[in-house]
Amino acid sequence: MAIVHLFTDGGCSGNPGPGGWAFLLQHPSTQKKLEHSGGERETTNNRMELQAVIEGLGALKRPARVELFTDSVYVGKGMTEWLAKWKSNGWKRKEGKKLVPVKNEDLWRLLDERLQIHQVNYHRVAGHSGHPENDRVDELAVAAYQQFL
């Protein structure tokens, strides 16, 4: 199974507001890269962070070991801590003493499908910290939402 690095970012101008997502896939041994981005007229930061990962994993042609680098704690905790419990609770989360629908359930379900195909290892990257690939996907995501301003 090939190992790839996936760098992702998403953001909005306002939250909600115009949003953009971006990913950069890199094959560590060949250094081959693939970048892609997109945006929506009205969305949220969290939706764009999720969309970036979904799109990046979707760009892979076959199952892979994926080292995911993102500055989104929401995506990271969702994947590693919350997702299994949400699924076992019928896509509900605890809020106080009751279960309520998971926010962004549509995107979490898509991401869950992708996670069944690939072995994904999450790494948190500090945003705007001089990390070249993280800075690049941030730049692409911003450019993607600027078309809606």
N, C-alpha and C positions, 0 to 999 in steps of 0.2 A: 504494500500500500504506500503510495507516494506521500511525502510530507510536504505541505505547503504552508506558507504564512499568509494570513488574512488580516489586513489592517482595515478598520472601519470607522466611520464617523457619521453623525447626523446632527442636524441642528435646525433652528428656526430663527426668523426675524420676528420676535414676539412669540409668545407661547400660550395659546395657539397663534399661528400665523403662517406665512409662506415658509416652507421647509425644504431642506435638501438632504440627501444621503450620498455616501460615496464609499467605494471599497477599492483596495489595491491588493491583488493576489500576487504573491511572489513565490517562485520555486527556488528554494535556497541553494540547490546544487547547480542549477543552470543560470540563476539570476533573471530568468524570464519573468516579465511583469505583465499584468493586465489591470487596467484601471477602468472604472465605470462609475457614473453618477446619474442622479435624477432628482426630481423634486415634485412637490405638490403645492397647490395654491393655498390650501388651508389645512394645517396639520399640527402636530406637537413634536417637541424634541424627542420624547420617548419613542413615538412611532417612527421617526426618521432613524433613530439609532437601531431599532429592530429591523427596519427595512434594509439598512446597509448590510447587516449580517445575513439576512435572508437572500438578498441579491448576490452577495459574495459567494455563499455556499451554493446557490443555484447555478453559478457560472462554472462550477466544477463539472467536468464531463464524466467522472467516475468517482467511486468512493475514495476518500483520502483521509490521512491524519492531518488535521488542521490545527495550527497554532494560531488562535484568534487573539489579536491585539486591539483593544478598544479602551477608550476613556470612559465608557458608560458603565457605571456601577449597576444601574438598572438592568442592563442586559446581562452582565456577569452574575449578579445575584439571582436574577430570574432563571438563568440556565443552571446554575450550580446549587441553589438553595430552594427556590420556590416552585419550579416547574413540576416536579414529581408530585408535590402535595396538591397543587392546583388540579392536576389531572385526576388524582385519586378522589378529589372532592367535586368532580364533575365540572371542572373549570370555574370553580368558586374559590374565593379567598376569605379569610377571616377578617372581619371588621368589627371590633368589639366582641360581642358574643354571638354574632350572626354571620352567616356566609352570604357574600355578595358576589356578583359576576366579576371576573378578572378583567381589569382594564386592558384594552388592546388585545382581547382574546383572539381575534382573527389573525393577527400577526404572530402571536405566541403559538398558535396552532400550526401556522406555516413553518415557523422556526423549528418547532418540535418535529415536524415531518423531515426537515433537513438534518436534524440531529440524529435521526434514526439511520441515515445513510452514511454520515461521516463521523469520525472520532474527533471531537472538538475539545481542545484544551484552552481554557480562558486565561488570558493574561491582562491585568489592568495596566494601562499606560496613563501617566499623568498628562492631561490635556494641556496644550500650549506650553510644553516644557522643552521644546527644542528637539523632540524625537522626529527625525526626518519623515518617516512614513506617516506618522500620525498628523504631522503638520500638512503633509500633502493631501491626505483625505479630508482634512478640515477645509483646506483651500478649495477642493473640488465640491464639497457639500455646500459651502457658502456660495460659490459660483452658480450652483444648481438652483438655489432659492432666489438668487438675485434677479433671475429672469421674471419673477413674479412681483417684484417691487415697483 
